[in-house]
């Protein structure tokens, strides 16, 4: 039923393909993953190298229903002149893969969102995190509003646990243009 990985007390990693019974134990976790992916017949992509100190790696997406996708005319200028450290990519919508400086990830995201909004008039509205919850609807007091409240509350809780402050979250909201 899939691939399993276990970190052992001696610093090694054991991986097992439940479907084939193939198992391997090595000190190099990435090599264990590569071998298991190979055994499963899956393509393996090694993780990218770490970003330099003071930089953060993230994706920004502009997702709207019927927006014309990656090749949409509204993205032409941004495709041609993305912010420094960002590369336009087609994720089924317009997206940027970015490595940008910032004191924190939220600083880097906020600065990038603000730059794109200021220079291109476009508010990037996602980091590509899939399915925080499925919802549709425009009822201001219905399920959609409950999801917004849940995401905001979850954000506050997670931000607090990570050491972010109100000013960090407000900076991101301001960059996105909320009124």
N, C-alpha and C positions, 0 to 999 in steps of 0.2 A: 504494500500500500504506500510506496514512496520511499524517499531517502530519509535516513535518520543519522544524526550526528550527536556524538557524546564527547565532552571534554573529560579526560581521565585525570586522576590525581597526580600521575607522573608527568603531566604536561603534554601528553600526546592527545590526539583526536582520533576517535574511531568512527568510521562511517559505514553504513550498511544500506544496501539496496534491498528493501523488503521483497520486491518482486522477483529478483534473481538469486538472492542469497549472498551476493558478492559483498565481502566486507574487507576493510583495510584499516590499519592503525599506523599513523605516522605522526611525527612532530609538527609537520607543516600542514596546517589546516586547509590552506588553499589547494595543496596537492591532493589531499583527501577528497575535497569537493570536486576537483577536476576529474579524478579517477572514477568517482561515483557517477558524475554526469556522463562521462564516456561510456561507462557500463550501461547506463540507462538509455543511451543513444540520444542524449540531449546536447545541445550546443553549450559550451562553457565559455563565459566571458570573465576574465579575471577582474577584480575590483580595480578601479582607477587608483593611481598613486595618491597619497595624501596631499591635501592642499598646503601651501606654505602657511606658517603661523600668521594669524591675523586675517586669513582669507576663509571663505565659506563656499561650499558647493551646494547649489540648489537649482531647481527648475522653476520657471514661471510660465504659466499658461494663460491664454486668453480663450475661455470657453464660453461660447454663446450658441444657442440653437440657431442654425441657419446663417452662420456668420461667413460662409464662403470658404472655410477651412484655411489651411496653411497658405495657399496661393492667393487668398483674397486680396483684392486691391488695397484695402485699408491697412494691410501689413507691409506693403511694398517698401515704404521708406524705412521702416524698422528692420525689415529683412536686409536692406542695403546698408544700413547704419545702426547696428545694434549697439547697446552700451558696451564699453570696454569690458572684456572678460566674459561676454555672453555670445553664444552661437545659436542662430535660429535653427530649429529642428521641427520636423513634421511629426506630431504625435496624434494625428487625426484632427488636430486643431493647430493654431499657431502657438509655438512654444519656444522658449529660450533655455538653453542649458548654460548656467552661469557659474563662474568662480570669481567672486568679488570680495573686496576688502570690507571689513567692518569689525567693530569691537565685539559684536555678537552676531549670530545668524540673523536675528530680527533687524539689527542695524543694517546689515548688508541687503536684506530683502527690502526693507523700507526705503533705503537710498536708491535701489534699483527701480522699485515701483514708482517712486517720486520722479526719478530721471525720465523714465519712459512716459509717464503722465505729462510731465512738463514739456518734453521735446517732441512727443509724438501724439499727445492727446488721447492716449489709450491707457486704460487701467487694467493691468494684468490681475486676474481674479482667482488664480489658483496656483498651488505648488504641485499639483498633480497627485495629491494624496487621494487614492481611490476609496470610495464608499465609506466616508465617515458616517453616513447614514443615507439610505435611499429616500428621496422625497421629491414630490412635485406639488404644485399648488400655489395659489397666490392669495389664499385667505390669511390676512394679516394677523388674525388671532387663532388660526387653525394649526394643523400639523406642521406646516412649513415654519411657522413662527416658533413652535416648540423645538424644532431642529436647530433653528438659529440660536435660540436661548441655550440649548444644550451645548452647541459648539462654542459659544461665547463662554459659558460657565466652565466647560472643560478646558478651554484655552486659559482662562484665568487660573484655574487650579494647576495646570501643567506649567504655565509660565512662572507662577509663584514657586513651584517645586524646583524649577531650573534656575531660580534667582533673578528672573526678569521683574521689572517694576512697572507700575502703571505708565510711566512716561515712555517705556519701550513699546507697550501695546498701543498707546495713543499715537506715537510716531508712525506706527504701521497703519493705523486707521486713517490718519491724516494723509499719508502718502497715497492711500487708495481712493481718497476723495470723498469719504463718507461725510454727509452733512447733517 
